[in-house]
Amino acid sequence: MKNIYKYILLFSVLTLFSQCQKVLDQDVYSGVEMDVFYDSQSAAEMGITGCYNRFFNEGCYSQLICFFQVSTDDIKQPIGWLFQLKDRTKLGFNSSISGFNTPWAKLYTTIANVNFFLEKVPEIPNDKFTDNRKKELLAEGHFLRGVCYYYLAMAWGDVPVVLKLETGSLENNQICKSSYAEVIELVKAELTIAANDLPAILENYDDISATNQRKGRASRWAAKAYLARIALMEEDWAAALELSDEIINSGIYPLATSWRSIFEEPMNSSESVFEQQNDYSPGFFGSGIFGWFMGFDFEFAEEVYEVFDTADTLMVSQGKDIRWEFMFGDNPWSENTAIRKHVPPRGYDMGGIEQMNFVLIRTTELYFNKYESLIEQNYESNKQAALDFLNIIRARAKDLTFMNPWWSVPVGTTGIPDLTMADVNTKDKMLNAIRNEKRREMIYEDGMRWFDLVRWDKEYAKQITNSATDNHLFLPIPENELLLNEALVQNPAYQ
Amino acid sequence: MGIFKAIFITAFIVLISILQTFANKDYSQIARISLECSQTELADVFDEIENVSEFFFLFNEKLIDTDREITMSVDHKKIDKISNTLFSEANVKCTITDRENILSPKYSPNRQQQDSISGMVTNNSGEPLQGVTVLIKGTINGTTTNIDGHYSISNISDITTLQFSFVGMSTQEVLVGNQTIINIIMISNVIGLNEVVVIGYGSQSRKDVTGAITTLTADDIKSMEVTGIDKSIQGKAAGVLVTNNTGEPGGGVTIRIRGTTSISSGNDPLYVIDGIPLVNTQTSNRNVGENRVNGMSQINPYDVESIEILKDAAATSIFGARGANGVILIKTKRGKIGKGELTVDLKIGMSELARRYDLLGASDYATLVNEGRAQLAEIEPEYSPYFSQSFINNPTVNTNWQDEIFRLGKVEEVNVSFVGGTETTKYMVSSGFCNQEGIIIGSDFNRFNIRANVDQKLGDRFSLGTNLYASVIDQRRIKNDGSPDNADASNLNHIYGGSVLSTTLVKAPTTPVYLADGTFSNDGAQKEYGNPVRQALDVNINNEVNRIIASAYAKVDLLPGFNFRVQVSGDVRNELENWFDPPNPNAFEGTDWRGQASQRNFNQRAWTLENYFTYKLGINNHNFTFLAGNTMQEIMWESSFILVSGIVSDKIQTLNAGTDIDVAISDKQAYGINSYFGRIDYNYKGKYLLLLNARYDGSSRFGKKHRYGFFPSASVGWRISDEYFLESANFLANWKLRVSYGITGNQEISNYASRGIMSIGTGTNTGSNYNNQTGGVIASLPSPNLKWEETTQFNVGTDVSLFKSRVNFTMDYYIKTTNDLLFLVPVPSTTGLSHKWENIGKMENRGIEFSVNANIITSNKFNWNADFIISKNDNKVLELMNGKDVIASGAGGSSIARVGEPISFYLYEFEEYVNPEDGTVVIVDQDGSGGPPNEEDRIIAGSPFPDFYGGFTNTLSYKNFDLSIFFQYSYGNKIYNATRSWIETLKLNDRTIIGTNTTQAAFDNRWQQPGDITRYPVVNYDGRNNVYTLPNTGWLEDGSYLRLKTLTLGYNFAPNVISKLSLKSARIYITVVNLLTFTNYSGFDPEVDHFTGVNGGANSDLLRGYDYGSYPQYRSFIIGIKISF
């Protein structure tokens, strides 16, 4: 009998020690540990997809463009969210008021993910990639990082530049600001890598549905389009012209014949160069949050009615310009008229979260770049071409088959009259015509109007935002960031 | 005394030997004695008889005159003849049984003579007590009760006093008088010195305990009509603050043992049931709102034998890394030797809402709406009056939404148990069914459970046993807690709708519940708010839980006093929650009318293995108990959630009815703990006590180099009452001093907190995908140096028992300091994340606990026992990262941790009265900066923790009746009433064109014209009063309360009635729960705590004391009957 006890004892002790260490080594099941994640092409593909997700995620791009748009003369003074943007003296108080810190944080989240991607993917052996894919993937990373810093610089001016994932604690993350000029140089460098390394022809990203795969992702042409925008901003007309021409002449993105096709499902029109792809599941991915506020807190500025030559008080469609008819809609939730660009006509399904793609870059913008550069360089020799372009754009305002879902008006829009040379017989008149047409055409898209306003007439931009200094055109750095990163200095306008 | 003892011992030996010789014959009938004596003292006569025969005499020297001289002569007579002669003249009666002659004084003839007395002894729940000692006072004569609790004693007279005593119970004395049946209800004695106290991996005698441990027995919790063990300890244990989060059947509970010790790392105690550490992973379904499923509600409290609450480090450090928040050890009932006993316990009752908000009727509401819209019409003329004057004068619709959703709830409970055993096999089998219908329509809770506890001896050295528990829970839930606003994305209301109760409060009384065609109305004027009745009745949320908790143990005695025990156990839990929102034909234009369905699955398996050696050793007066062992536990869970939409029919409620899969996600996680522990328990003569504990604990949650932590503790005790200099202090039954110091840990962080993780996929909105491709994003940054949160605790306490333990005091003072707080530290966004786990900060809790128990009256007919408990805990933050405040926001309020302060509310302060000029509220400009309110204007506005809290109980019994009155109280805590903030802000939401309903007080006293001095501001439809929505002191209220928690009146049927029915015992009782509540709190109920940890996000342990549309506590009336066969 005694032996039995001994065996039992021995057995228990053995079981005990063989199990001990095992219970402490637990796997991560639904995720992957960071240090072993990047080991293959498929991991790199997942990584870059995650970077796109962060950029387009709720509160990032879609919220940031609200900041730009609310600052312009296209949106009436909001009573709720972001009302301080119209009076930047009010931004001094408590810059951490809800919303202002979110896009800042989310852009840096995207950058952190890209940084990690750009650090780790080069370490994956080349033979784990098909063809040129490693280089392309890295170029996509540089594109996204460039775009993030572009928007950061446009919104905040001087911002910290982080090019490496910092996993340490607080002390390792005390990073000071780089100047606006330095940031823009970085943006150009990043986009240039993308413009060089991404293929000229949009190849299938080694997957089944060719067209589907390339949608919504970086391309050589999208990189060039951002570079063209920056050139325009820097009044480097030659460069802007060259870059815009390159894209137009590639023939990959012909102007859409129907204006509506740019914003109507299934979207991804012929002229779409860089377009965010939405997701139909609940949440605020894509234009969800943007469309949500367009009509509740954000309404058409009085001026917009004039720009489209329509009467605001009647609250009735004019039936002329598709660009107005398409977005002058009813809001099922409020008594306001809603701004329906980027909002699907079926409306606010599932409690207001249906969304459309955002179009970030489309060929029309590049044409505007081109003719603005040409006119700035030489009015006389380019006036006819510019006039022709404007009339092509205006011709698209006529849409014979448009059925207005909001108002009971006849089918189709009648269109607006062509411009004549008499309307644009001086350089100033021509420039004005281009600027007005661009405003009508690209209203509520990206940060376009704000970027243009700052470029064209900084004093006016300051006036409509009640900005005392140029620095007021940039936002205050979220207070929380200043607390956590003591190397960071507040934008002097809000100190 | 000496003679008495000698006679007894001799008699005992003689008795035994005689029994062996003449097993079947009565000696007194056989034996013949011859005796001759003259002038001999009676005592010598006895000696002589005892010498010549086997007879012996039992008597009390004080009562029998043994000096009396006897002269007599008998020859070959039976003993009865002799005794007749001996005592014929004297006032002495002699009772002869076999060899035994019992002498007792004879009384005067006017008193009735008694031969025997019998009766039954039960505890105060009517259960028979076996083994109760029944003594004739002043003698050693007596008996013990049998398994049915019955006793009978013969040869007593009416001036005899019977003494009933039982371990752990107060001794009672009863004068016999002219009774023939004496039934006794024994009252448990809180500090029974010989009582055995369960401690981790063993037990101790109560008198040797040096740690701070509160023991509750089944009796203490039996009158609490509750669904969970966690709820039942409320107000019963000093230093334990129990707050019901919600009145939802099966809802959650917040338990804080000696304060909040952590900011981010969980504050719930560890529950160990029969040695099995429970894994109550918090689960919740986002479409149910914000309440978690309470794991403790899955265990039937009926099976509980005792609950030990371990509070100081001496008691908890044996649980090491999980001991910092205290440990609750639960022991379930086990079998006992004897014939099987079947007990049936039946309860039925109903419940109701105790208090409601006084809201406006249609007429006042319509007036308010028109007034608000008139404000807007000044700018936007389309805001015409919404209600006509004729409607105001004579409303055609006047819905009282509170009437619509509240109902009389119902409780039904049946418990059956069967207990019995032999020397080798003991068993306890029980089964229970509980059905509780909530006081809000659409909410109920059903539990069915079985338990089998079996202990088996195999030979002398080997014993085995099992505990098996299985329960099935079927819970119908409603979306509760949180905002009524359908657009509130933080609550996922934009997908699942607003919560039932909060919507009820804001819903316009001018909206009917149903349309003429019988379908639910959907008021387009209040698009923000759904129809709460539809939300409760049409939307189905069903949670089914299966839980199995089982273990098996084996124990081997290797050497005398040295044994080895191994136990393997499992805790398995499956949850399946289905949600179905049918198509809504009356959905607003432009919104999706189609239905949705979701399914949540949660599957958890935990196993534990523990091995330990115990060695007991006594050398002279030195007593040692050594313990050494190892335990490991592994927990693995997997969950999934699927949401489909596009459902067009309500006929099929399963996921296949949907057309689109909106969400399909799953998550799988695991963690493990491996530990070594040891203990030395030493005492010298039971007077000087020493306990050393240590545990070396490893957890997979921490960085590889920091997995193991060492948690030692030491405690000493001194039983002063055993010292010679107190020997003469007879009133002092026990006086012990205790001091302890030790370290415990906390590891309650997410399973992979120390690792940098890329999360993969899980959709686009909620995850990391883009354009239908799987993405990976950084979800957490590595924190390889992450380690335990350590709490050191100093405790000094004393236990005093006076007057034969009739009055018992316990007092403890403690200082608890938590170091290396596990903390989600905010980091700059440039890191890519907002927070990172680090060990930063220090917090202190110090407090004092006092409890007293007194058996004020113990008599045969009337007993009165009283308990009083009071506890105080002061919380203080000592260090934070760089000394910076930590602020957590939730439910429209905010709370703060600031160095030098307790965890507090952090709010803007309102002037008492609104601005008499324009009726807007005025925020006190604390920093004198002028302008709009800024951060500096916020103040530390009060603490969610009470200044003191506790309970008091009076238990009275008179004959067969017993009455228990239990009060529970909390004083000085504040509540942030976010519920009221929805209804009294009087604002207009984005998508509504008429505002919320409000309270009569806010309407009647609202500011209306310049010069009005009032607390209630002007109608706020145009947002003129926007600062009203800032977190402010206007919603902060005193949450103190005194509550008559339970009142129980019971009747135990008399034994003669019972025996006629061949029952062992029968009891009938009535209980009222929450009968009276005294409070100044304006909400439904002052016992409320919205944030349960799972829903608060980072640092949510700061967010205590929020009322956020919480399901209120209810009052219930229950009648029950308990029968044993």
Interface residues (C-beta under 8 A of the other chain):
Chain A: Y5 I8 L9 S12 V13 T15 L16 Q19 C20 Q21 K22 V23 L24 D25 Q26 D27 V28 Y29 S30 G31 V32 E33 M34 D35 F37 A43 E45 M46 G47 I48 T49 G50 C51 Y52 N53 R54 F56 E58 I79 G80 F93 N94 N101 W104 A105 Y108 T109 I111 A112 N113 N115 F116 P160 V162 L165 E166 T167 S169 L170 N173 I175 N212 K215 G216 R217 Q277 D279 Y280 S281 P282 G283 F284 F285 F296 D297 D330 P332 W333 S334 E335 R346 G347 Y348 D349 M350 G351 G352 I353 P478 N480 E481 L483 L484 N485 L488
Chain B: E382 R461 N486 A487 A489 N493 H494 I495 K527 A554 V556 L558 F564 V566 F588 E589 G590 T591 D592 L609 N611 N630 M632 Q633 E634 E638 L643 S645 D660 D662 V663 S666 D667 K668 Q669 A670 Y671 G672 I673 N674 G698 S699 S700 R707 N751 Y752 R755 G756 I757 M758 S759 I760 T762 G763 T764 N765 T766 G767 S768 N769 Y770 N771 N772 Q773 T774 G775 G776 V777 I778 A779 L781 P782 V825 P826 V827 P828 S829 T830 T831 G832 L833 S834 K836 E838 M881 N882 K884 G931 P932 N934 E935 D990 R991 I993 G1023
